Each structure stands twice: as C-alpha cells, then as structure tokens.
C-alpha cells in the first residue's frame, strides 16, 4: 500500500485530535477511539472520522476519500457523494456547463 500509516503509542496524536478517551471514570480510559485522519502532503487535515470503540472503520470508504481528494486537488473538480475514480464530477460553479451536465 502506498499510503503511509502510523501508530500513536504515546497518544500524542489521539489526544491532539480528540480521539483519546481520558475520562478517569470510563473503563476505556487511555484507549484511543477508532479514528482516521486524512492529512495531505502539505500537512492539511482534509478529513477526520472518529467512531466509538464498538464500531469499526470502512477501509474502502477511506481509500475512496483519498482518491477523491487527490482527484479534486489535481483537476480542481468536485467529487460528489459516493464518487469513485472514473465517475462524473462537477466544478465548484453552479452555472458551469460541466456542473449542469452532471445534474
């Protein structure tokens, strides 16, 4: 996989992004919720998603989001909900013909 992944054993990242359970009255205190952050090559947070412990993440959806952000960055287009690589896109101008054609 050509997407960098990292671990957070010091909990610095999970604490910074609000995903660390720190309530001393919670039996899960010190545990990180199931969180995913998409950060672009410029260090900009593009997406964050945090689930409580009993619910996992959807890896195909995360990969779809990465692809959509990359497409949008490269072409300046808008990727609508449920967009996948190769699907139709729009531009951020409601009056443009490309956007009208999409709808």
C-alpha positions in Angstrom: 0.0 0.0 0.0 1.5 3.4 -1.0 -0.4 5.3 1.7 1.6 6.0 4.9 0.1 4.7 8.1 1.4 5.4 11.6 0.9 4.2 15.1 0.4 6.5 18.1 1.9 4.7 21.2 2.4 8.0 23.1 -1.2 9.0 22.4 0.0 12.5 21.4 -1.9 12.4 18.1 -5.1 10.9 19.5 -5.1 13.4 22.3 -4.4 16.4 19.9 -7.3 15.3 17.7 -9.8 14.5 20.5 -9.9 10.7 20.0 -8.3 9.6 23.2 -10.7 8.5 26.0 -9.4 10.4 29.0 -12.3 10.3 31.4 -10.9 8.5 34.5 -14.4 7.2 35.3 -14.6 5.4 31.9 -13.3 1.8 31.9 -11.7 2.6 28.5 -9.7 5.5 29.9 -6.4 5.7 28.0 -7.8 3.9 24.9 -8.0 5.6 21.5 -11.3 5.5 19.7 -11.3 4.1 16.1 -10.1 7.3 14.3 -8.9 8.0 10.8 -7.4 11.3 9.7 -6.6 12.1 6.1 -3.7 14.7 6.0 -2.5 15.9 2.7 1.2 16.4 1.6 1.0 20.0 2.9 0.1 18.8 6.4 -3.6 20.0 6.0 -6.2 17.9 7.7 -8.7 17.0 4.9 -10.9 14.6 6.7 -11.3 13.2 10.2 -13.6 10.4 11.3 -13.9 9.0 14.8 -16.0 6.0 15.9 -16.7 4.9 19.4 -15.0 1.6 20.3 -17.7 -0.9 19.3 -17.8 0.2 15.6 -15.0 -0.2 13.1 -14.0 1.8 10.1 -14.7 1.2 6.4 -11.4 0.9 4.6 -12.9 1.1 1.1 -14.5 4.4 2.1 -11.2 5.7 3.4 -9.5 4.8 0.1 -12.4 6.4 -1.8 -11.9 9.6 0.1 -8.1 9.6 -0.5 -8.8 9.1 -4.2 -11.4 11.9 -4.3 -9.1 14.4 -2.5 -6.3 13.6 -4.9 -8.6 14.0 -7.9 -10.0 17.3 -6.7 -6.5 18.6 -6.0 -5.2 17.6 -9.4 -8.2 18.7 -11.5 -10.0 21.3 -9.4 -13.2 19.4 -9.7 -15.8 18.5 -7.1 -16.4 14.8 -6.3 -20.0 14.3 -5.3 -21.2 11.8 -2.6 -20.4 8.2 -3.4 -18.0 9.3 -6.2 -15.4 6.7 -7.3 -12.5 7.0 -9.6 -13.7 7.3 -13.2 -17.2 8.7 -12.2 -18.5 12.0 -13.4 -17.5 15.1 -11.4 -18.6 18.8 -11.2 -16.8 22.0 -10.9 -17.4 24.4 -8.0 -19.6 26.7 -10.2 -23.3 26.0 -10.3 -23.5 27.9 -13.7 -20.8 25.9 -15.4 -21.9 23.6 -18.2 -19.9 20.7 -16.6 -21.9 21.0 -13.4 -25.2 21.3 -15.3 -24.3 18.2 -17.4 -23.6 16.3 -14.1 -27.2 17.0 -12.9 
